[in-house]
Amino acid sequence: METRNACSWKAPLVELVNGQQVPSDSREWLLECEARYVLNLPTKADRYALLDAIEKKRGRDARMELHDRVMQLHFATKEREARNV
């Protein structure tokens, strides 16, 4: 009987919007998931309110990093939609 422990577990690979494959427990995937969450908020005001809250909790650099990722994801999604029309 093969014994496996937590140390032998490897996170599965996931694909970022840019096509890069990363482990599902990576910081890159965390940022993309967070950016997707922000983009799925119903209004622009909601999105900016969340970014403001993140800035208060994590600092300006974290806010800007997430904002940049949100914009990157937004434009990549628009580009993909345009190609599929």
Secondary structure, 3 states (H helix, E strand, C coil): CCCCCHHHCCCCEEECCCCCEEECCCHHHHHHHHHHHHHCCCCHHHHHHHHHHHHHHHCHHHHHHHHHHHHHHHHHHHHHHHHCC
